[in-house]
Amino acid sequence: MIARLFIYIYDRSSFAFTIALFTTTWSWVASFYGFFFVHATVNFQKDELIYMISALIVCTGVAVFLHLSYYGMLYRLGFPGITKTVRLINRFFDKKHIFVNFKNIPSNDIEEVYSAVLNLPFHNFITGQIFTALVVFALIILIYFYRGDVESVIFVLLGGIFSSVIIGYCTFLLTEYFSGPYKMRLEQIMFERSIKIRPRAMLSFKYKAIFMLMVVLFSMMNLTILIRRSEKSLIVIIGFITLSLVTVGLLIFLMFNILRMSLETINRSTKKLAAGGSGMFFPPFADKEFATFSENYNLAAVEINGIRTDLETKITERTEELSNAYDNLNKAYSQIQADLTLAKRIQKRIMPENFDSFEGMNLIVHYYPMADIGGDIYDIFQMSPGCTRFFLADAIGHGIQAALITMIIKSEYEKVKTIENTRELLEWLNKSFTDLYLSLNAFFSCVIVDIDTRNNKLRYASAGHPNQIIIADNAIEILRHTGKLIGIMRDTEYDFVERDIHSHDKVFLYTDGLFEQFNDRDEGLTEVDILGIVEKHKNSPVGVIDDAIIQSLRGYIGVREELQLRDDITLISIEINGT
């Protein structure tokens, strides 16, 4: 409410005058405080009391009028104030000109106005003391000539001194209270212009508390004198007590309000600092505690902002580096994808796709690489009319490395694929692969099956490959491996199996990826599960058995359109139709 009244008067007069108006209000309170002191210590007659009160009112009124005129009471009439400092404040603060147009005002002018506002509390304090001293001097002369009593003059002087102390303190405190927010705004403008600001302390809360304690003690002393030394009426005593309570209460209110406003300013500054702003704290009041805090806090804020700026610069640099790295990675990825696409096409081209041309059998082939390319490779070709050779290999590893090895396997296999004896074929393949690629530590398992439907014979050899399955005469048999992995030892020897086959016998060739697929609960098909499926459907056509195996696989690893694989899968299902 007080602040609103201040702004209302300020908008209709001048800034310095409004400050003076609110501060000189205490001149009347202090004058009556001094009057009560004199009234309590000196017994005045009725005519003397009236004379003293009249002289006090007239002298105080003249002093207040001069004080207000000094600070520009007649500003709107063309008299802006006595001193250059007052005129400067009133001119730049007229309609808040310095804040509305601060961008167009030179920095030197802003510094000059800031200095004037910063010194305004002390300036107003001195002015108030001068006019108070004139009032006390005038009263002393009037009382002395009226009564001719030196004792009365002494008590008037003591009362005047006490009044002067109250007027000076309240003048300084109120001037600081009303001018503080405007001083703080000027400091913000100066900070934005990189003008150095030095915090300035004039008082502290410790001294303010001591002064208020002294006022309370003096009031109690005065009240004691008023009661014990003179026979004053109850109304006079109550009036003095009320005046004391109002004075002390307003001082306490101002002190705590200054503390509240300062803490709110600190809170706003810390919020701005946390939100990424400068967060500088400019104390609205010149208390030593806040000035010291402001100096240390601003040093920390500057350091934090410097660290933040460095961090933002580093983040920008790292972002650019990451962006460049991402672009390079994206280009490399695009190139890799193009290479993988080409590799996929090449790998697909070297494996047969048309299975209708093979005499005397039905074929179903499933090939699921874990990625675009895989480490499984197969080959099916007709060695002679009615005799078909099946080759299925699984390179150690996954992805590009395994896919490159399959290219080598295919190349080496092409050299020996026409060797009639399956055992000799594996031995020559192992020697050739070991001689050329032993240093690569590249191994693979494979199985070779020759099915001769004209002679009803099956010849089988396996190099470290998982057990394969054959259904002969509706009975399930296991085709076990007949030697070690290709590429481990050069002189490895292999066995082979030859047996009779008949119409409707079925052969299932697969890689270990078929039973190495698991779901999120680590559940998956095993070799035992595959044998169980084959056993359940052994009397069914090969297509039924093949479909049952694939559907069981999907049931474990998901029913999505694309299988989520942990290894490459190849399954070749064969049913003999006869010659």
VOGU-3710 file (C-alpha; in Angstrom, 3 decimals, decimal comma):
1> miarlfiyiy> 0,000/0,000/0,000  2,820/2,418/0,927  4,655/1,569/-2,301  1,488/2,176/-4,352  0,992/5,574/-2,698  4,635/6,408/-3,406  4,242/5,570/-7,110  0,971/7,499/-7,310  2,586/10,707/-5,985  5,776/10,141/-7,989
11> drssfaftia> 3,832/9,937/-11,265  2,265/13,322/-10,544  5,291/15,212/-9,220  8,978/14,317/-9,159  11,011/11,384/-7,851  13,244/13,272/-5,401  10,298/15,289/-4,028  8,297/12,098/-3,387  11,276/10,640/-1,518  11,526/13,838/0,550
21> lftttwswva> 7,779/13,882/1,235  7,770/10,373/2,688  10,924/10,968/4,719  9,948/14,362/6,180  6,775/12,786/7,546  9,005/11,516/10,336  10,012/15,091/11,140  6,628/15,596/12,772  6,853/12,324/14,696  10,369/13,146/15,904
31> sfygfffvha> 9,350/16,695/16,801  6,585/15,460/19,064  8,983/12,853/20,500  11,320/15,707/21,466  8,338/17,699/22,769  7,351/14,840/25,085  10,911/14,675/26,427  10,924/18,400/27,203  7,355/18,255/28,495  8,306/15,412/30,855
41> tvnfqkdeli> 11,349/17,190/32,287  10,156/20,822/32,417  6,978/22,022/34,086  5,417/24,507/31,689  2,552/26,793/32,452  -0,421/26,617/30,166  0,528/29,726/28,175  4,145/28,500/27,946  2,990/25,086/26,709  0,830/26,673/24,017
51> ymisalivct> 3,734/28,901/23,026  6,125/25,954/22,830  3,737/23,776/20,744  2,998/26,685/18,385  6,715/27,421/17,937  7,432/23,706/17,356  4,696/23,391/14,720  5,697/26,569/12,893  9,434/25,840/12,884  8,925/22,187/11,851
61> gvavflhlsy> 6,474/23,234/9,129  8,928/25,786/7,714  11,732/23,195/7,801  9,579/20,595/6,042  8,547/23,129/3,377  12,173/24,085/2,737  13,168/20,408/2,625  10,464/19,578/0,082  11,299/22,637/-2,037  14,960/21,663/-1,920
71> ygmlyrlgfp> 14,083/18,300/-3,524  11,808/19,653/-6,238  8,332/20,159/-4,822  7,784/22,774/-7,523  9,222/20,604/-10,324  6,048/20,796/-12,416  6,191/24,606/-12,076  9,702/24,795/-13,513  11,761/24,598/-10,295  13,426/21,109/-10,407
81> gitktvrlin> 15,435/21,402/-7,169  18,324/23,211/-5,511  21,403/21,095/-6,224  22,665/19,630/-9,485  22,244/16,098/-8,107  18,563/16,634/-7,305  17,904/18,227/-10,694  19,688/15,343/-12,437  17,560/12,722/-10,624  14,286/14,551/-11,259
91> rffdkkhifv> 15,101/15,082/-14,944  16,076/11,504/-15,755  13,389/9,965/-13,541  10,621/12,112/-15,003  8,052/9,613/-16,336  10,743/6,926/-15,831  12,646/8,309/-18,831  15,896/6,589/-17,890  14,226/3,147/-17,821  11,981/3,589/-20,838
101> nfknipsndi> 14,736/4,970/-23,095  17,849/3,470/-21,477  19,019/2,024/-24,823  19,360/5,551/-26,235  20,962/7,135/-23,174  24,797/7,314/-23,101  26,539/5,163/-20,501  28,169/8,224/-18,909  24,751/9,718/-18,136  23,529/6,431/-16,651
111> eevysavlnl> 26,635/6,211/-14,457  26,109/9,790/-13,280  22,434/9,185/-12,436  23,346/5,925/-10,693  25,909/7,713/-8,535  23,302/10,338/-7,614  20,689/7,710/-6,666  23,278/5,664/-4,774  24,196/8,707/-2,634  20,589/9,918/-2,260
121> pfhnfitgqi> 20,004/8,286/1,189  23,115/9,909/2,641  22,374/13,190/0,852  18,819/13,256/2,212  20,116/12,344/5,666  22,480/15,359/5,721  19,771/17,661/4,393  17,321/16,498/7,066  19,918/16,963/9,808  20,641/20,507/8,653
131> ftalvvfali> 16,979/21,539/8,690  16,441/19,764/12,031  19,395/21,626/13,521  17,873/24,920/12,330  14,557/24,012/13,993  16,287/23,117/17,282  18,353/26,312/17,172  15,233/28,403/16,544  13,370/26,722/19,439  16,279/27,259/21,801
141> iliyfyrgdv> 16,315/30,987/21,007  12,542/31,326/21,321  12,356/29,397/24,614  15,293/31,297/26,073  13,836/34,711/25,256  10,403/33,625/26,428  11,426/32,017/29,752  15,048/33,098/30,264  15,661/29,670/31,842  18,930/27,889/31,007
151> esvifvllgg> 17,650/24,556/32,334  14,726/24,658/29,893  17,170/25,441/27,076  19,280/22,384/28,012  16,290/20,053/27,968  15,091/21,553/24,671  18,578/20,868/23,280  18,507/17,254/24,522  15,041/16,728/23,085  16,196/18,269/19,817
161> ifssviigyc> 19,206/15,966/19,645  17,007/12,925/20,190  14,580/14,168/17,541  17,482/14,765/15,177  18,684/11,169/15,648  15,216/9,766/14,902  14,772/12,053/11,886  18,217/11,193/10,501  17,822/7,438/10,886  14,295/7,321/9,501
171> tfllteyfsg> 15,226/9,650/6,640  18,102/7,413/5,621  16,085/4,210/6,028  13,042/5,432/4,091  15,137/6,975/1,323  16,939/3,676/0,897  13,644/1,771/1,058  11,983/3,750/-1,755  15,040/4,347/-3,961  16,491/0,820/-3,592
181> pykmrleqim> 14,494/-0,911/-6,372  15,322/1,908/-8,808  19,015/1,709/-7,886  18,901/-2,051/-8,493  17,341/-1,547/-11,953  20,121/0,911/-12,856  22,696/-1,671/-11,768  21,084/-4,227/-14,089  21,310/-1,773/-16,997  24,947/-1,044/-16,164
191> fersikirpr> 25,719/-4,769/-16,003  24,167/-5,269/-19,441  26,502/-2,532/-20,712  29,515/-4,145/-19,006  29,981/-1,146/-16,692  31,827/-2,207/-13,554  29,748/-1,951/-10,365  31,201/-1,999/-6,878  28,838/-3,007/-4,058  28,622/-0,245/-1,469
201> amlsfkykai> 27,653/-0,839/2,158  26,405/1,997/4,380  24,670/0,266/7,287  24,095/-3,272/8,498  21,280/-5,117/10,223  23,400/-5,325/13,354  23,599/-1,533/13,732  19,949/-1,125/12,789  18,985/-3,535/15,561  21,205/-1,660/18,043
211> fmlmvvlfsm> 19,630/1,652/17,061  16,084/0,306/17,499  17,063/-1,056/20,899  18,365/2,409/21,860  15,084/3,996/20,716  13,146/1,550/22,870  15,382/2,211/25,912  15,172/5,974/25,460  11,389/5,742/25,144  11,201/3,755/28,381
221> mnltilirrs> 13,465/6,284/30,083  11,386/9,171/28,805  8,208/7,406/29,918  9,690/6,885/33,389  10,585/10,558/33,644  7,158/11,506/32,340  5,467/9,475/35,076  7,758/10,116/38,060  8,971/13,702/37,618  5,837/15,419/36,394
231> eksliviigf> 2,213/15,016/37,219  0,923/14,565/33,709  -2,534/13,427/32,780  -3,257/9,849/31,734  -4,103/11,076/28,235  -0,613/12,584/27,799  1,044/9,361/29,012  -1,098/7,196/26,705  -0,323/9,558/23,813  3,410/9,170/24,386
241> itlslvtvgl> 3,145/5,374/24,652  1,122/5,276/21,417  3,665/7,474/19,639  6,490/5,216/20,851  4,728/2,072/19,676  3,989/3,584/16,255  7,598/4,743/15,837  9,210/1,467/16,874  6,598/-0,590/14,994  7,170/1,269/11,740
251> liflmfnilr> 10,945/0,924/12,109  10,599/-2,830/12,661  8,201/-3,058/9,701  10,661/-1,237/7,446  13,558/-3,386/8,606  11,769/-6,691/7,988  10,287/-5,453/4,720  13,775/-4,553/3,516  14,875/-8,075/4,479  11,877/-9,600/2,659
261> msletinrst> 12,454/-7,602/-0,532  16,153/-8,481/-0,524  15,436/-12,199/-0,104  12,876/-12,067/-2,932  15,505/-10,454/-5,155  17,980/-13,204/-4,243  15,336/-15,829/-5,011  14,647/-14,325/-8,447  18,356/-14,124/-9,214  18,992/-17,761/-8,285
271> kklaaggsgm> 16,011/-18,871/-10,390  17,385/-16,958/-13,394  20,813/-18,487/-12,841  19,304/-21,976/-12,649  17,268/-21,295/-15,812  20,368/-20,381/-17,794  20,351/-16,584/-17,361  23,074/-14,387/-15,922  21,526/-14,620/-12,440  23,398/-11,563/-11,157
281> ffppfadkef> 22,225/-10,225/-7,775  22,141/-6,481/-7,195  21,033/-5,660/-3,642  18,263/-3,064/-3,551  19,513/-1,822/-0,167  22,994/-0,894/1,045  23,198/-3,188/4,071  26,664/-4,633/4,625  25,395/-8,220/4,754  23,705/-8,001/1,346
291> atfsenynla> 26,576/-6,056/-0,220  29,052/-8,742/0,883  26,738/-11,509/-0,275  26,220/-9,745/-3,613  29,956/-9,471/-4,237  30,628/-13,153/-3,492  27,458/-14,391/-5,200  28,161/-12,431/-8,393  31,707/-13,815/-8,548  30,222/-17,323/-8,349
301> aveingirtd> 27,555/-16,466/-10,946  30,181/-15,108/-13,350  32,240/-18,270/-12,911  29,179/-20,487/-13,429  28,227/-18,556/-16,559  31,801/-18,868/-17,809  31,750/-22,619/-17,234  28,338/-22,807/-18,901  29,605/-20,854/-21,917  32,669/-23,086/-22,200
311> letkiterte> 30,448/-26,126/-21,851  28,059/-24,872/-24,524  31,030/-24,197/-26,815  32,375/-27,673/-26,194  28,927/-29,186/-26,705  28,604/-27,294/-29,992  32,029/-28,493/-31,092  31,281/-32,069/-30,035  27,895/-31,891/-31,729  29,537/-30,805/-34,959
321> elsnaydnln> 32,097/-33,573/-34,589  29,363/-36,112/-33,900  27,347/-34,787/-36,829  30,345/-35,163/-39,123  31,063/-38,594/-37,689  27,418/-39,530/-38,175  27,530/-38,377/-41,793  30,698/-40,366/-42,375  29,215/-43,349/-40,583  26,028/-43,021/-42,583
331> kaysqiqadl> 28,041/-42,987/-45,811  30,031/-45,993/-44,648  26,815/-47,725/-43,610  25,269/-47,011/-47,002  28,361/-48,444/-48,663  28,251/-51,499/-46,408  24,547/-51,959/-47,144  25,299/-51,766/-50,864  28,100/-54,287/-50,420  25,856/-56,565/-48,363
341> tlakriqkri> 23,127/-56,344/-50,991  25,632/-57,317/-53,653  26,993/-60,109/-51,446  23,456/-61,350/-50,827  22,768/-61,425/-54,546  26,043/-63,268/-55,198  25,403/-65,763/-52,397  21,871/-66,346/-53,627  23,109/-66,815/-57,179  25,598/-69,569/-56,252
351> mpenfdsfeg> 22,927/-71,645/-54,494  20,318/-73,460/-56,601  16,699/-72,360/-56,519  14,908/-74,606/-59,060  14,207/-77,974/-57,422  11,729/-79,400/-59,947  14,350/-80,743/-62,332  15,779/-83,427/-60,057  14,608/-86,899/-61,068  12,956/-89,293/-58,630
361> mnlivhyypm> 12,474/-87,056/-55,561  10,551/-84,218/-54,001  12,646/-81,371/-52,522  11,833/-78,615/-50,042  14,610/-76,192/-49,141  14,499/-73,513/-46,391  17,360/-71,031/-46,126  17,129/-68,372/-43,357  20,336/-66,325/-42,878  20,625/-64,542/-39,535
371> adiggdiydi> 21,399/-61,310/-41,407  21,296/-60,380/-45,082  24,011/-62,938/-45,693  24,802/-66,079/-43,731  27,373/-68,716/-42,957  25,376/-71,632/-44,373  25,798/-72,790/-47,965  24,340/-75,665/-49,931  24,668/-77,124/-53,414  22,517/-79,626/-55,294
381> fqmspgctrf> 23,502/-80,976/-58,673  22,875/-84,071/-60,770  25,999/-86,168/-61,123  24,341/-88,567/-63,601  20,814/-89,463/-64,637  18,960/-90,491/-61,444  21,925/-89,651/-59,134  21,773/-86,326/-57,251  24,480/-84,999/-54,910  23,582/-82,826/-51,918
391> fladaighgi> 26,241/-80,681/-50,232  25,434/-78,709/-47,061  28,094/-76,719/-45,121  28,090/-74,481/-42,034  31,012/-72,067/-41,544  32,154/-71,210/-38,038  30,778/-67,796/-36,956  28,078/-65,466/-38,252  27,590/-62,497/-40,516  30,057/-61,132/-43,025
401> qaalitmiik> 33,016/-63,206/-41,806  31,095/-66,483/-42,112  29,629/-65,390/-45,467  33,142/-64,755/-46,853  34,194/-68,214/-45,712  31,207/-69,706/-47,575  32,559/-68,119/-50,741  35,854/-69,921/-50,129  34,008/-73,163/-49,335  32,025/-72,870/-52,550
411> seyekvktie> 35,205/-72,220/-54,539  37,059/-75,193/-53,048  34,051/-77,467/-53,325  33,703/-76,687/-57,028  37,200/-78,094/-57,528  36,346/-81,542/-56,097  32,574/-81,832/-56,426  32,785/-84,344/-59,291  34,829/-86,877/-57,263  32,549/-89,878/-57,180
421> ntrellewln> 33,494/-91,306/-53,769  32,128/-89,110/-50,959  34,923/-90,144/-48,558  37,631/-89,150/-51,050  35,804/-85,931/-51,830  35,910/-84,836/-48,155  39,577/-85,786/-47,832  40,571/-83,782/-50,935  38,380/-80,850/-49,818  40,030/-80,872/-46,373
431> ksftdlylsl> 43,577/-81,005/-47,841  42,915/-78,185/-50,293  41,202/-75,958/-47,715  43,893/-76,588/-45,081  46,779/-75,905/-47,462  45,339/-72,584/-48,583  43,508/-71,208/-45,531  45,004/-72,745/-42,390  46,291/-69,312/-41,293  42,724/-67,954/-41,265
441> naffscvivd> 41,658/-70,323/-38,486  38,537/-70,897/-40,546  36,692/-74,192/-40,032  33,408/-75,561/-41,237  31,248/-78,625/-40,935  29,597/-80,219/-43,934  27,630/-83,224/-45,100  27,578/-84,893/-48,536  24,705/-87,148/-49,569  24,410/-88,917/-52,919
451> idtrnnklry> 20,922/-90,268/-53,703  20,818/-92,739/-56,613  17,160/-93,408/-57,382  17,931/-95,724/-60,303  20,050/-98,078/-58,203  18,167/-97,309/-54,940  21,380/-96,377/-53,118  22,312/-93,614/-50,636  25,952/-92,708/-49,973  26,647/-90,441/-47,013
461> asaghpnqii> 29,731/-88,742/-45,488  29,885/-86,022/-42,825  32,716/-83,775/-41,565  31,797/-82,786/-37,994  28,229/-81,955/-39,011  25,282/-82,512/-36,639  23,409/-85,799/-36,855  21,030/-85,949/-39,781  17,763/-87,921/-40,041  16,478/-90,546/-42,474
471> iadnaieilr> 13,099/-92,284/-42,436  13,484/-95,719/-44,102  10,608/-98,222/-44,143  8,762/-95,895/-41,695  11,605/-96,241/-39,183  13,763/-93,303/-38,050  17,529/-93,670/-38,328  20,322/-91,241/-37,463  23,101/-90,378/-39,917  26,071/-89,529/-37,712
481> htgkligimr> 29,208/-87,640/-38,711  32,041/-89,711/-40,190  34,989/-87,401/-39,494  36,291/-84,112/-38,045  35,603/-80,531/-39,150  37,180/-79,360/-42,395  40,259/-77,194/-41,892  41,602/-78,525/-38,577  44,137/-81,176/-39,691  45,395/-81,762/-43,222
491> dteydfverd> 45,557/-85,577/-43,143  42,177/-86,234/-41,568  40,549/-89,447/-42,823  36,807/-89,798/-43,339  34,433/-92,751/-43,537  31,282/-92,988/-45,546  28,001/-94,893/-45,316  26,225/-96,620/-48,161  22,769/-98,067/-47,793  19,688/-99,032/-49,731
501> ihshdkvfly> 16,774/-96,659/-50,156  13,240/-97,188/-51,282  10,325/-95,201/-52,530  8,808/-92,889/-49,912  11,968/-92,888/-47,771  12,681/-89,410/-46,439  15,950/-87,609/-45,670  16,324/-84,434/-43,594  19,553/-82,427/-43,889  20,004/-79,339/-41,708
511> tdglfeqfnd> 22,531/-77,109/-39,964  22,789/-76,647/-36,186  20,937/-73,341/-36,418  17,700/-75,314/-36,541  18,017/-76,291/-32,881  19,928/-73,256/-31,596  17,037/-70,775/-31,686  15,628/-69,526/-28,349  12,894/-67,194/-27,155  13,076/-64,552/-24,391
521> rdegltevdi> 12,786/-67,322/-21,762  15,671/-69,264/-23,332  13,267/-71,890/-24,567  13,866/-73,442/-27,985  13,945/-76,488/-30,162  16,430/-79,237/-29,394  17,556/-82,228/-31,418  15,279/-84,360/-29,272  12,320/-82,063/-30,143  13,109/-82,392/-33,862
531> lgivekhkns> 13,245/-86,182/-33,585  9,923/-86,072/-31,743  8,293/-84,069/-34,521  9,645/-86,442/-37,187  8,504/-89,432/-35,146  5,014/-88,016/-34,807  4,609/-87,394/-38,542  6,870/-90,125/-39,975  4,039/-91,663/-41,995  3,098/-88,323/-43,519
541> pvgviddaii> 4,417/-86,827/-46,762  7,660/-84,900/-46,524  5,842/-81,584/-46,916  3,804/-82,230/-43,748  6,877/-83,094/-41,711  8,775/-80,091/-43,078  5,892/-77,745/-42,256  5,574/-79,194/-38,731  9,268/-78,509/-38,049  9,079/-74,891/-39,305
551> qslrgyigvr> 5,838/-74,178/-37,417  7,322/-75,560/-34,196  10,329/-73,309/-34,753  8,072/-70,282/-35,171  6,171/-71,247/-32,036  9,342/-70,932/-30,006  10,892/-67,803/-31,476  7,761/-65,832/-32,371  5,023/-65,713/-34,926  6,277/-62,615/-36,728
561> eelqlrddit> 6,583/-62,531/-40,463  10,362/-62,478/-40,145  12,059/-64,998/-37,882  14,174/-63,474/-35,119  17,255/-65,675/-35,505  20,354/-66,300/-33,409  22,029/-68,451/-36,069  21,667/-69,264/-39,750  19,159/-72,007/-40,571  19,174/-74,353/-43,545
571> lisieingt> 16,745/-77,281/-43,840  16,615/-79,588/-46,875  13,738/-82,083/-46,838  13,874/-84,939/-49,407  11,341/-87,647/-50,260  12,220/-90,519/-52,653  9,679/-91,087/-55,398  11,486/-94,027/-56,976  12,998/-94,547/-60,388
//
